[in-house]
Amino acid sequence: MSFSSLSRVLICGFAGAAALFAFTPAAQADPPEWEVAKSCSGVYLTTDGAAEVQSCVYQYEGVLKAYGSLTSKTGGSTIDNCTMVVKIIDKDAYRTQSNEEVAVSRDMPCFNGSYPSPPLATNTAAVVAGHHYVSYTEITHNGQGVARIYSPELIP
């Protein structure tokens, strides 16, 4: 085989392989977490009018996550004597006799924004396929419960 024949074979081989790679679909990467669809409640005013509150739940990389959003209506970015808690609940826990609360945040002060940050996450072992999950955001102001806002259901 001459050098020119060998070079033609190699060039055709490389060109064929390059065409094969060009038409092979790339593996799809998960979207960034902030782009994942979320199941959120509407925005509701607390009973004392101090804040607007929303509750969201979603699944990312197999983990249920939740957060609450708060917008102060008191003129400042914080509300004195106010705490916020976010929980994720398994509405079907009674069928498996497990605890309905699969994740609970710590008490957080009422600041404008979405909390906890990063969002509250469940232990993947606590999530049962086919069960109905919701999150709720609860606001306590001056020792009184002024809002408990539930997200729509999510079924992983």
N, CA and C atoms as an extended XYZ file, in Angstrom:
468
Properties=species:S:1:pos:R:3:atomname:S:1:resname:S:1:resid:I:1 pbc="F F F"
N         0.853       -1.162        0.000 N   MET     1
C         0.000        0.000        0.000 CA  MET     1
C         0.901        1.226        0.000 C   MET     1
N         0.605        2.121       -0.879 N   SER     2
C         1.416        3.325       -0.988 CA  SER     2
C         1.029        4.313        0.105 C   SER     2
N         1.880        5.290        0.292 N   PHE     3
C         1.637        6.328        1.302 CA  PHE     3
C         0.351        7.094        1.009 C   PHE     3
N         0.096        7.393       -0.258 N   SER     4
C        -1.105        8.152       -0.611 CA  SER     4
C        -2.358        7.325       -0.353 C   SER     4
N        -2.301        6.018       -0.612 N   SER     5
C        -3.459        5.157       -0.332 CA  SER     5
C        -3.713        5.084        1.167 C   SER     5
N        -2.630        4.935        1.936 N   LEU     6
C        -2.755        4.871        3.387 CA  LEU     6
C        -3.330        6.163        3.946 C   LEU     6
N        -2.874        7.283        3.424 N   SER     7
C        -3.377        8.560        3.931 CA  SER     7
C        -4.855        8.738        3.600 C   SER     7
N        -5.286        8.267        2.400 N   ARG     8
C        -6.707        8.354        2.049 CA  ARG     8
C        -7.548        7.487        2.978 C   ARG     8
N        -7.077        6.305        3.323 N   VAL     9
C        -7.798        5.401        4.225 CA  VAL     9
C        -7.917        6.041        5.607 C   VAL     9
N        -6.802        6.601        6.098 N   LEU    10
C        -6.819        7.234        7.419 CA  LEU    10
C        -7.735        8.453        7.438 C   LEU    10
N        -7.669        9.272        6.399 N   ILE    11
C        -8.508       10.475        6.337 CA  ILE    11
C        -9.976       10.082        6.305 C   ILE    11
N       -10.340        9.087        5.495 N   CYS    12
C       -11.735        8.637        5.420 CA  CYS    12
C       -12.178        8.045        6.757 C   CYS    12
N       -11.289        7.309        7.395 N   GLY    13
C       -11.614        6.732        8.708 CA  GLY    13
C       -11.859        7.806        9.748 C   GLY    13
N       -10.996        8.834        9.797 N   PHE    14
C       -11.180        9.926       10.751 CA  PHE    14
C       -12.429       10.735       10.439 C   PHE    14
N       -12.661       10.978        9.164 N   ALA    15
C       -13.842       11.751        8.767 CA  ALA    15
C       -15.116       10.991        9.128 C   ALA    15
N       -15.127        9.687        8.919 N   GLY    16
C       -16.303        8.871        9.271 CA  GLY    16
C       -16.535        8.865       10.770 C   GLY    16
N       -15.468        8.747       11.538 N   ALA    17
C       -15.598        8.761       12.999 CA  ALA    17
C       -16.068       10.116       13.492 C   ALA    17
N       -15.567       11.190       12.894 N   ALA    18
C       -15.989       12.538       13.290 CA  ALA    18
C       -17.466       12.735       12.996 C   ALA    18
N       -17.934       12.241       11.843 N   ALA    19
C       -19.357       12.360       11.501 CA  ALA    19
C       -20.199       11.573       12.490 C   ALA    19
N       -19.738       10.410       12.907 N   LEU    20
C       -20.458        9.596       13.869 CA  LEU    20
C       -20.591       10.338       15.201 C   LEU    20
N       -19.511       10.958       15.666 N   PHE    21
C       -19.562       11.724       16.918 CA  PHE    21
C       -20.460       12.947       16.797 C   PHE    21
N       -20.481       13.553       15.621 N   ALA    22
C       -21.292       14.749       15.420 CA  ALA    22
C       -22.782       14.441       15.525 C   ALA    22
N       -23.199       13.220       15.156 N   PHE    23
C       -24.613       12.860       15.181 CA  PHE    23
C       -25.017       12.110       16.442 C   PHE    23
N       -24.098       11.818       17.325 N   THR    24
C       -24.410       11.157       18.576 CA  THR    24
C       -24.919       12.205       19.565 C   THR    24
N       -26.122       12.013       20.122 N   PRO    25
C       -26.637       13.020       21.052 CA  PRO    25
C       -25.817       13.059       22.344 C   PRO    25
N       -25.650       14.241       22.851 N   ALA    26
C       -24.926       14.410       24.113 CA  ALA    26
C       -25.846       14.036       25.264 C   ALA    26
N       -25.283       13.543       26.339 N   ALA    27
C       -26.069       13.210       27.533 CA  ALA    27
C       -26.684       14.492       28.090 C   ALA    27
N       -27.953       14.410       28.466 N   GLN    28
C       -28.644       15.573       29.001 CA  GLN    28
C       -28.276       15.755       30.475 C   GLN    28
N       -27.796       16.899       30.816 N   ALA    29
C       -27.477       17.214       32.208 CA  ALA    29
C       -28.733       17.752       32.882 C   ALA    29
N       -28.849       17.525       34.193 N   ASP    30
C       -29.965       18.091       34.934 CA  ASP    30
C       -29.877       19.612       34.853 C   ASP    30
N       -31.026       20.280       34.799 N   PRO    31
C       -30.983       21.749       34.799 CA  PRO    31
C       -30.498       22.247       36.155 C   PRO    31
N       -30.019       23.465       36.221 N   PRO    32
C       -29.638       24.012       37.526 CA  PRO    32
C       -30.862       24.047       38.440 C   PRO    32
N       -30.640       23.980       39.722 N   GLU    33
C       -31.741       23.886       40.691 CA  GLU    33
C       -32.732       25.034       40.563 C   GLU    33
N       -32.259       26.250       40.294 N   TRP    34
C       -33.166       27.394       40.224 CA  TRP    34
C       -34.099       27.325       39.020 C   TRP    34
N       -33.812       26.428       38.035 N   GLU    35
C       -34.661       26.298       36.855 CA  GLU    35
C       -35.669       25.150       36.958 C   GLU    35
N       -35.608       24.368       38.025 N   VAL    36
C       -36.509       23.234       38.204 CA  VAL    36
C       -37.913       23.758       38.532 C   VAL    36
N       -38.940       23.107       37.957 N   ALA    37
C       -40.328       23.507       38.235 CA  ALA    37
C       -40.638       23.310       39.719 C   ALA    37
N       -41.316       24.276       40.284 N   LYS    38
C       -41.668       24.248       41.703 CA  LYS    38
C       -43.179       24.290       41.853 C   LYS    38
N       -43.669       23.651       42.896 N   SER    39
C       -45.094       23.644       43.202 CA  SER    39
C       -45.305       24.645       44.331 C   SER    39
N       -45.832       25.828       43.986 N   CYS    40
C       -45.936       26.923       44.966 CA  CYS    40
C       -47.382       27.330       45.204 C   CYS    40
N       -47.643       27.724       46.431 N   SER    41
C       -48.940       28.297       46.771 CA  SER    41
C       -49.035       29.677       46.136 C   SER    41
N       -50.178       30.277       46.259 N   GLY    42
C       -50.274       31.683       45.908 CA  GLY    42
C       -49.582       32.495       46.997 C   GLY    42
N       -49.615       33.800       46.873 N   VAL    43
C       -49.054       34.694       47.887 CA  VAL    43
C       -50.216       35.166       48.757 C   VAL    43
N       -50.096       34.955       50.076 N   TYR    44
C       -51.192       35.282       50.999 CA  TYR    44
C       -50.727       36.246       52.075 C   TYR    44
N       -51.604       37.119       52.477 N   LEU    45
C       -51.346       38.079       53.543 CA  LEU    45
C       -51.550       37.395       54.892 C   LEU    45
N       -50.652       37.647       55.848 N   THR    46
C       -50.840       37.114       57.199 CA  THR    46
C       -52.079       37.762       57.814 C   THR    46
N       -52.640       37.113       58.833 N   THR    47
C       -53.876       37.631       59.438 CA  THR    47
C       -53.697       39.001       60.070 C   THR    47
N       -52.469       39.334       60.460 N   ASP    48
C       -52.235       40.660       61.054 CA  ASP    48
C       -51.777       41.688       60.022 C   ASP    48
N       -51.656       41.275       58.754 N   GLY    49
C       -51.281       42.193       57.685 CA  GLY    49
C       -49.812       42.569       57.655 C   GLY    49
N       -48.973       41.915       58.464 N   ALA    50
C       -47.562       42.283       58.554 CA  ALA    50
C       -46.715       41.769       57.399 C   ALA    50
N       -47.192       40.734       56.693 N   ALA    51
C       -46.359       40.142       55.636 CA  ALA    51
C       -47.206       39.395       54.618 C   ALA    51
N       -46.628       39.216       53.440 N   GLU    52
C       -47.160       38.311       52.433 CA  GLU    52
C       -46.276       37.070       52.452 C   GLU    52
N       -46.903       35.885       52.345 N   VAL    53
C       -46.187       34.621       52.512 CA  VAL    53
C       -46.546       33.666       51.381 C   VAL    53
N       -45.561       32.858       50.986 N   GLN    54
C       -45.744       31.825       49.970 CA  GLN    54
C       -44.982       30.585       50.416 C   GLN    54
N       -45.455       29.399       50.020 N   SER    55
C       -44.784       28.145       50.347 CA  SER    55
C       -44.569       27.342       49.070 C   SER    55
N       -43.356       26.788       48.900 N   CYS    56
C       -43.007       26.045       47.683 CA  CYS    56
C       -42.343       24.716       48.034 C   CYS    56
N       -42.651       23.686       47.236 N   VAL    57
C       -42.010       22.379       47.358 CA  VAL    57
C       -41.634       21.926       45.949 C   VAL    57
N       -40.521       21.189       45.822 N   TYR    58
C       -40.086       20.685       44.525 CA  TYR    58
C       -39.128       19.533       44.738 C   TYR    58
N       -38.821       18.840       43.651 N   GLN    59
C       -37.879       17.730       43.709 CA  GLN    59
C       -36.685       18.069       42.829 C   GLN    59
N       -35.492       17.846       43.365 N   TYR    60
C       -34.272       18.088       42.608 CA  TYR    60
C       -33.289       16.964       42.893 C   TYR    60
N       -32.863       16.288       41.835 N   GLU    61
C       -31.924       15.168       41.944 CA  GLU    61
C       -32.398       14.141       42.961 C   GLU    61
N       -33.713       13.862       42.945 N   GLY    62
C       -34.287       12.838       43.810 CA  GLY    62
C       -34.580       13.277       45.232 C   GLY    62
N       -34.294       14.512       45.576 N   VAL    63
C       -34.491       15.015       46.938 CA  VAL    63
C       -35.647       16.006       46.947 C   VAL    63
N       -36.585       15.841       47.893 N   LEU    64
C       -37.640       16.839       48.064 CA  LEU    64
C       -37.053       18.045       48.774 C   LEU    64
N       -37.391       19.235       48.291 N   LYS    65
C       -36.891       20.468       48.874 CA  LYS    65
C       -38.037       21.447       49.033 C   LYS    65
N       -37.901       22.364       49.973 N   ALA    66
C       -38.959       23.353       50.210 CA  ALA    66
C       -38.367       24.637       50.735 C   ALA    66
N       -39.126       25.723       50.505 N   TYR    67
C       -38.775       27.010       51.077 CA  TYR    67
C       -40.033       27.845       51.200 C   TYR    67
N       -39.948       28.840       52.039 N   GLY    68
C       -41.028       29.803       52.172 CA  GLY    68
C       -40.516       31.165       51.765 C   GLY    68
N       -41.398       31.973       51.213 N   SER    69
C       -41.023       33.344       50.844 CA  SER    69
C       -41.854       34.304       51.670 C   SER    69
N       -41.208       35.370       52.094 N   LEU    70
C       -41.875       36.362       52.930 CA  LEU    70
C       -41.540       37.759       52.417 C   LEU    70
N       -42.543       38.608       52.358 N   THR    71
C       -42.353       40.013       52.025 CA  THR    71
C       -43.000       40.831       53.126 C   THR    71
N       -42.181       41.572       53.854 N   SER    72
C       -42.681       42.402       54.952 CA  SER    72
C       -43.554       43.533       54.421 C   SER    72
N       -44.636       43.807       55.123 N   LYS    73
C       -45.521       44.927       54.781 CA  LYS    73
C       -45.461       46.004       55.868 C   LYS    73
N       -44.436       45.927       56.724 N   THR    74
C       -44.308       46.876       57.838 CA  THR    74
C       -43.452       48.080       57.493 C   THR    74
N       -42.925       48.122       56.269 N   GLY    75
C       -42.087       49.246       55.872 CA  GLY    75
C       -40.606       48.959       55.959 C   GLY    75
N       -40.222       47.885       56.635 N   GLY    76
C       -38.813       47.506       56.733 CA  GLY    76
C       -38.589       46.149       56.106 C   GLY    76
N       -37.347       45.689       56.118 N   SER    77
C       -37.045       44.377       55.535 CA  SER    77
C       -37.171       43.255       56.552 C   SER    77
N       -37.393       43.596       57.828 N   THR    78
C       -37.587       42.594       58.877 CA  THR    78
C       -38.859       42.917       59.652 C   THR    78
N       -39.342       41.921       60.385 N   ILE    79
C       -40.498       42.101       61.253 CA  ILE    79
C       -40.066       41.693       62.654 C   ILE    79
N       -40.148       42.602       63.616 N   ASP    80
C       -39.759       42.303       64.998 CA  ASP    80
C       -40.683       41.259       65.604 C   ASP    80
N       -40.125       40.459       66.523 N   ASN    81
C       -40.883       39.429       67.248 CA  ASN    81
C       -41.620       38.484       66.307 C   ASN    81
N       -40.953       38.094       65.232 N   CYS    82
C       -41.573       37.256       64.205 CA  CYS    82
C       -40.631       36.101       63.859 C   CYS    82
N       -41.188       34.901       63.735 N   THR    83
C       -40.404       33.746       63.297 CA  THR    83
C       -41.147       33.026       62.177 C   THR    83
N       -40.365       32.307       61.392 N   MET    84
C       -40.883       31.546       60.263 CA  MET    84
C       -40.311       30.139       60.348 C   MET    84
N       -41.144       29.134       60.096 N   VAL    85
C       -40.730       27.728       60.061 CA  VAL    85
C       -41.249       27.130       58.765 C   VAL    85
N       -40.437       26.280       58.129 N   VAL    86
C       -40.847       25.578       56.911 CA  VAL    86
C       -40.795       24.082       57.209 C   VAL    86
N       -41.855       23.367       56.797 N   LYS    87
C       -41.915       21.914       56.999 CA  LYS    87
C       -42.358       21.238       55.709 C   LYS    87
N       -41.902       19.985       55.531 N   ILE    88
C       -42.380       19.127       54.453 CA  ILE    88
C       -43.114       17.973       55.121 C   ILE    88
N       -44.337       17.719       54.648 N   ILE    89
C       -45.199       16.707       55.266 CA  ILE    89
C       -45.567       15.642       54.240 C   ILE    89
N       -45.568       14.382       54.694 N   ASP    90
C       -46.058       13.256       53.905 CA  ASP    90
C       -47.528       13.074       54.278 C   ASP    90
N       -48.435       13.430       53.367 N   LYS    91
C       -49.863       13.341       53.653 CA  LYS    91
C       -50.352       11.892       53.724 C   LYS    91
N       -49.554       10.945       53.254 N   ASP    92
C       -49.930        9.532       53.275 CA  ASP    92
C       -49.175        8.743       54.340 C   ASP    92
N       -48.572        9.426       55.283 N   ALA    93
C       -47.759        8.753       56.303 CA  ALA    93
C       -48.580        7.768       57.129 C   ALA    93
N       -49.865        8.038       57.293 N   TYR    94
C       -50.709        7.143       58.087 CA  TYR    94
C       -50.739        5.727       57.504 C   TYR    94
N       -50.512        5.595       56.169 N   ARG    95
C       -50.523        4.264       55.540 CA  ARG    95
C       -49.291        3.449       55.902 C   ARG    95
N       -48.193        4.116       56.180 N   THR    96
C       -46.955        3.402       56.508 CA  THR    96
C       -46.581        3.554       57.975 C   THR    96
N       -47.419        4.204       58.747 N   GLN    97
C       -47.222        4.444       60.179 CA  GLN    97
C       -45.904        5.147       60.466 C   GLN    97
N       -45.514        6.030       59.564 N   SER    98
C       -44.291        6.794       59.780 CA  SER    98
C       -44.648        8.223       60.181 C   SER    98
N       -43.655        8.976       60.590 N   ASN    99
C       -43.859       10.367       60.984 CA  ASN    99
C       -44.231       11.185       59.755 C   ASN    99
N       -45.294       11.985       59.856 N   GLU   100
C       -45.715       12.775       58.693 CA  GLU   100
C       -44.738       13.895       58.365 C   GLU   100
N       -43.984       14.394       59.350 N   GLU   101
C       -43.012       15.461       59.102 CA  GLU   101
C       -41.709       14.834       58.617 C   GLU   101
N       -41.402       15.017       57.335 N   VAL   102
C       -40.179       14.427       56.787 CA  VAL   102
C       -39.007       15.408       56.800 C   VAL   102
N       -39.294       16.690       56.999 N   ALA   103
C       -38.229       17.693       57.129 CA  ALA   103
C       -38.796       18.919       57.831 C   ALA   103
N       -38.003       19.495       58.734 N   VAL   104
C       -38.421       20.673       59.492 CA  VAL   104
C       -37.227       21.622       59.594 C   VAL   104
N       -37.464       22.889       59.263 N   SER   105
C       -36.399       23.882       59.390 CA  SER   105
C       -36.297       24.327       60.848 C   SER   105
N       -35.290       25.072       61.139 N   ARG   106
C       -35.194       25.725       62.447 CA  ARG   106
C       -36.081       26.978       62.401 C   ARG   106
N       -36.359       27.554       63.558 N   ASP   107
C       -37.060       28.848       63.584 CA  ASP   107
C       -36.141       29.898       62.971 C   ASP   107
N       -36.687       30.671       62.056 N   MET   108
C       -35.897       31.706       61.386 CA  MET   108
C       -36.564       33.059       61.608 C   MET   108
N       -35.779       34.134       61.723 N   PRO   109
C       -36.393       35.464       61.831 CA  PRO   109
C       -37.094       35.827       60.521 C   PRO   109
N       -38.077       36.691       60.609 N   CYS   110
C       -38.844       37.106       59.426 CA  CYS   110
C       -38.114       38.224       58.683 C   CYS   110
N       -37.388       37.858       57.639 N   PHE   111
C       -36.715       38.794       56.744 CA  PHE   111
C       -37.361       38.691       55.371 C   PHE   111
N       -37.281       39.739       54.587 N   ASN   112
C       -37.721       39.654       53.196 CA  ASN   112
C       -36.858       38.625       52.482 C   ASN   112
N       -37.484       37.766       51.690 N   GLY   113
C       -36.737       36.790       50.907 CA  GLY   113
C       -37.299       35.398       51.035 C   GLY   113
N       -36.536       34.412       50.529 N   SER   114
C       -36.925       33.005       50.551 CA  SER   114
C       -36.010       32.252       51.495 C   SER   114
N       -36.599       31.489       52.415 N   TYR   115
C       -35.836       30.794       53.450 CA  TYR   115
C       -36.410       29.410       53.663 C   TYR   115
N       -35.677       28.429       54.194 N   PRO   116
C       -34.256       28.566       54.487 CA  PRO   116
C       -33.439       28.624       53.205 C   PRO   116
N       -32.229       29.060       53.338 N   SER   117
C       -31.324       29.150       52.212 CA  SER   117
C       -30.023       28.457       52.600 C   SER   117
N       -29.620       27.378       51.955 N   PRO   118
C       -30.307       26.719       50.851 CA  PRO   118
C       -31.631       26.119       51.321 C   PRO   118
N       -32.514       25.767       50.358 N   PRO   119
C       -33.826       25.243       50.723 CA  PRO   119
C       -33.745       24.014       51.627 C   PRO   119
N       -34.777       23.838       52.432 N   LEU   120
C       -34.909       22.676       53.307 CA  LEU   120
C       -34.914       21.419       52.444 C   LEU   120
N       -34.154       20.402       52.817 N   ALA   121
C       -34.071       19.170       52.033 CA  ALA   121
C       -34.420       17.973       52.905 C   ALA   121
N       -35.022       16.957       52.285 N   THR   122
C       -35.381       15.739       53.001 CA  THR   122
C       -34.256       14.725       52.892 C   THR   122
N       -34.323       13.764       53.774 N   ASN   123
C       -33.493       12.579       53.649 CA  ASN   123
C       -34.178       11.727       52.590 C   ASN   123
N       -33.484       11.304       51.549 N   THR   124
C       -34.116       10.555       50.464 CA  THR   124
C       -34.761        9.268       50.961 C   THR   124
N       -34.257        8.677       52.044 N   ALA   125
C       -34.851        7.452       52.592 CA  ALA   125
C       -36.236        7.717       53.175 C   ALA   125
N       -36.540        8.959       53.509 N   ALA   126
C       -37.838        9.303       54.101 CA  ALA   126
C       -38.920        9.511       53.056 C   ALA   126
N       -38.548        9.571       51.785 N   VAL   127
C       -39.507        9.844       50.710 CA  VAL   127
C       -39.988        8.524       50.112 C   VAL   127
N       -41.322        8.356       50.066 N   VAL   128
C       -41.928        7.143       49.529 CA  VAL   128
C       -42.579        7.472       48.185 C   VAL   128
N       -42.186        6.757       47.152 N   ALA   129
C       -42.754        6.990       45.817 CA  ALA   129
C       -44.267        6.816       45.860 C   ALA   129
N       -44.978        7.720       45.196 N   GLY   130
C       -46.425        7.651       45.137 CA  GLY   130
C       -47.144        8.357       46.273 C   GLY   130
N       -46.416        8.736       47.337 N   HIS   131
C       -47.051        9.475       48.431 CA  HIS   131
C       -47.232       10.936       48.022 C   HIS   131
N       -48.163       11.612       48.667 N   HIS   132
C       -48.458       13.017       48.415 CA  HIS   132
C       -47.719       13.864       49.450 C   HIS   132
N       -46.922       14.814       48.976 N   TYR   133
C       -46.143       15.679       49.856 CA  TYR   133
C       -46.564       17.130       49.673 C   TYR   133
N       -46.546       17.869       50.749 N   VAL   134
C       -46.762       19.313       50.713 CA  VAL   134
C       -45.741       19.947       51.640 C   VAL   134
N       -45.505       21.215       51.418 N   SER   135
C       -44.725       21.981       52.381 CA  SER   135
C       -45.654       23.024       52.965 C   SER   135
N       -45.289       23.512       54.128 N   TYR   136
C       -45.991       24.683       54.618 CA  TYR   136
C       -45.029       25.628       55.289 C   TYR   136
N       -45.368       26.881       55.211 N   THR   137
C       -44.609       27.949       55.847 CA  THR   137
C       -45.509       28.520       56.930 C   THR   137
N       -44.991       28.547       58.142 N   GLU   138
C       -45.770       29.034       59.279 CA  GLU   138
C       -45.101       30.277       59.859 C   GLU   138
N       -45.895       31.312       60.061 N   ILE   139
C       -45.405       32.574       60.595 CA  ILE   139
C       -46.023       32.807       61.973 C   ILE   139
N       -45.168       33.114       62.934 N   THR   140
C       -45.614       33.478       64.279 CA  THR   140
C       -45.142       34.899       64.544 C   THR   140
N       -46.072       35.772       64.946 N   HIS   141
C       -45.751       37.181       65.198 CA  HIS   141
C       -46.309       37.566       66.557 C   HIS   141
N       -45.433       38.102       67.416 N   ASN   142
C       -45.808       38.462       68.787 CA  ASN   142
C       -46.467       37.295       69.514 C   ASN   142
N       -45.923       36.094       69.305 N   GLY   143
C       -46.400       34.906       70.003 CA  GLY   143
C       -47.683       34.301       69.436 C   GLY   143
N       -48.221       34.867       68.376 N   GLN   144
C       -49.466       34.377       67.778 CA  GLN   144
C       -49.195       33.813       66.380 C   GLN   144
N       -49.812       32.680       66.076 N   GLY   145
C       -49.731       32.141       64.723 CA  GLY   145
C       -50.547       33.024       63.796 C   GLY   145
N       -49.904       33.604       62.792 N   VAL   146
C       -50.609       34.526       61.893 CA  VAL   146
C       -50.711       34.000       60.461 C   VAL   146
N       -50.054       32.888       60.158 N   ALA   147
C       -50.166       32.295       58.825 CA  ALA   147
C       -49.614       30.880       58.836 C   ALA   147
N       -50.305       30.006       58.151 N   ARG   148
C       -49.786       28.681       57.794 CA  ARG   148
C       -50.227       28.473       56.356 C   ARG   148
N       -49.278       28.604       55.440 N   ILE   149
C       -49.553       28.548       54.009 CA  ILE   149
C       -49.012       27.237       53.447 C   ILE   149
N       -49.892       26.443       52.831 N   TYR   150
C       -49.520       25.146       52.261 CA  TYR   150
C       -49.241       25.277       50.767 C   TYR   150
N       -48.226       24.530       50.325 N   SER   151
C       -47.959       24.428       48.880 CA  SER   151
C       -48.955       23.441       48.278 C   SER   151
N       -49.100       23.442       46.960 N   PRO   152
C       -49.857       22.361       46.312 CA  PRO   152
C       -49.118       21.032       46.520 C   PRO   152
N       -49.824       19.929       46.311 N   GLU   153
C       -49.230       18.600       46.494 CA  GLU   153
C       -48.180       18.304       45.421 C   GLU   153
N       -47.209       17.506       45.819 N   LEU   154
C       -46.188       16.995       44.908 CA  LEU   154
C       -46.110       15.493       45.116 C   LEU   154
N       -46.154       14.729       44.028 N   ILE   155
C       -46.052       13.274       44.114 CA  ILE   155
C       -44.786       12.848       43.375 C   ILE   155
N       -43.749       12.457       44.135 N   PRO   156
C       -42.488       12.056       43.470 CA  PRO   156
C       -42.605       10.694       42.812 C   PRO   156
